[in-house]
Amino acid sequence: MNTLRKTVKYFNPSGKNSYSEFCSCLSLMLDINNADARDIVIICIGSDRATGDCLGPLVGNMLVKCGLPVSVYGTLDHPVHARNLSETLNKIHACHYNPLIIAIDASLGHSKHVGYVTLGMGSLKPGTGVEKDLPQVGDICITGIVNVSGVINQMLLQTTRLNLVMKLSDFIYRGLTQLFIY
């Protein structure tokens, strides 16, 4: 259990057991965070203005449409992004008692991890890949690595393949619905 707190797990959506391992790991993290006694909030960060950055809002859209018994912030219609992140976090803390926040965002990473989903305990720091200083978010964090990190990160987000973003979004969505619906 201690190693779970200190590490980020990588999941290849095409891997044979990745989906079940993702669900098991996320379930354990929810148990560690006493999810049954807290308001669960999923915050899906990103914008539909750049293909690589729309992972969060895509997941948010799918989650809202399926009617999960949790609160979801960040969809294609109402994205949570750099300009409204602080305001959204204030709203979450005002509207939810002791929220357990699951933060979802796209990320840039090493070439060997492009196309992977990460899952970790603790917060993520959105905007780091494009040099924005935004507040940390989440008790549990999920990212989809959409492209390599490099010198022109903003351009990389603009030119990311939508097919990859959709595969990562679907994997994350299926994992969350598996835990909260069934």
N, C-alpha and C positions, 0 to 999 in steps of 0.2 A: 504494500500500500504506500509506503514512503517513496518508493521509486516512481510511482504514478504522479506524485506531487511535484517531482523535480524534472520530469521529462516531457517532451512532446513526442507523441507517437505519429508515425507516418503510415498512411494507408494508400495502397495502389488500388483504385476502383476496379481495375481489371484483374486483380489478384483473386485467386480461388477462394480464400477464406477472409478476405479483407472486410467484406460487409459484416459478417458475423462478429469478427474481432472488433470492428468499429463500434457496433452496437453493445457488445459486452463491456468494452472499455468505457463508453459513455454511460452505461448503466451504473457501473462501479463509481464513476465520478459523481453521478447524481446521488448515489447512496452516501458517499463521503461528505457531500455538501448538504445532507439532510433535506433532500428535495421534497419529501412528503410534508414537511412542516413549513415550507416557504412558497411564496408566489413565484412561479417559474415564468421568466421573461426571456424571449429570444429577440435579440437585436441584430438585424441583418444590415450591415454597413456597406455602402457603395452607391454608385450612380449609374444610370443607364446611358450616360454620355460617352463612356469609353467601354468597349467590349470587355476588356479585362477586369473592369471595376464593377460589372453588373452582377457578379456572382451572388452577393448578399441580397440585393433586391429580388433577384430571380427566386432564390430560396424562400424569401419572405412571401412572395406572391403565391408560390406553391403551398406554403404552410397555411396561409390565410384561407385559400380556396378549399382546403381539405377539412377545415374546422377543428384544428387541434385544441385541446382544452388548456391552452397556455396563451399568454399574451405575446403578440408578435409586433415588433416595430421595424419598419423598413421594408417597403415594397416598391414595385415599379411606379405605382401611382403616388406614393408618399415615401420617397427614399430618405434614409438617414445617411448624411454625408458630412463633410468637413464644416459646412456652414450651420448645420443644425444639430450636431452631435451633442454638444454641451446642454443645449435646451432639452433635447430628448432624454438625456440622462437625468436631468432635474425632474422632468415629468415622470419618468419611471420611478424615481425615489419618492416622489410626492403621491403617486397613485397606487403603489404596491408596497405592502408591508414586508420588510426583510426580503427583498427580491433575490432570487437566484438567477443571475444573468448569464445566459449563454450567448456569447458574441460570435458572429459569423462575418467573415470578410475574405476578400481575395488577397493574395499575397504574391510577391515575387521571390524567387529563391534560386538555388543551384540548379544547373541544367539537369542533373540526375533526378531531381525531385519534381520537375515540371509535370503536372498531371496528377499529383498526389494530393490527398487531403490530410491535414494535420489536426490533431486533437490534443489539447493540453489543459492542465489545471492552471487556473490563474487567468490574468487578463492579457489582452492583446493590445498593441499600440497601433491603431489605424493611422494610415498616412505616412508611416516611416519610409516606405519605398519611394515615395515622391517628395520626401523632405518636408512634410507638414508636421507641425507640433500640435497634436491632438491629445485629449485625455485618454488614459488607459481605460479599457472597457472589459467587464466580464469576470465571472468566477470560473467559468469554463470557456475555452476558446476553440473555435473551429475555423480553419482556413483552407482555401483551395489554392494551390500554387499554380497560377495561370501562365506564368512566363518567367524567364530568367531575370535576375537582378543585374543591372548594368549601368552604364553611364547615362543612358537616355530612358530612364524608367517610365516617364510619362508617355513617351512615344511607344514603349513596349506595351503599356496598358491599352493604348489606342489600336494597336495592330494584333492583339491577341485573337486567336481563332475562337469564334462563338461556339463551335462544336465542342471544344475542350471545356469551356465554361459551362455548357449545358450538361456534359457528363459529370463534372464535379458537383454541380448544383443538384442533379438528380440523386447522386450518391448520398449527399448530406441530407437531402429531403427524405429519402427513403429510411435512412438511419433514425432520424428524429421521429418520423411517423411510426416506425416500428416500436419505439419506446413509449410514445405518448398515446397511441390509439389502441394498440393491442394489449 
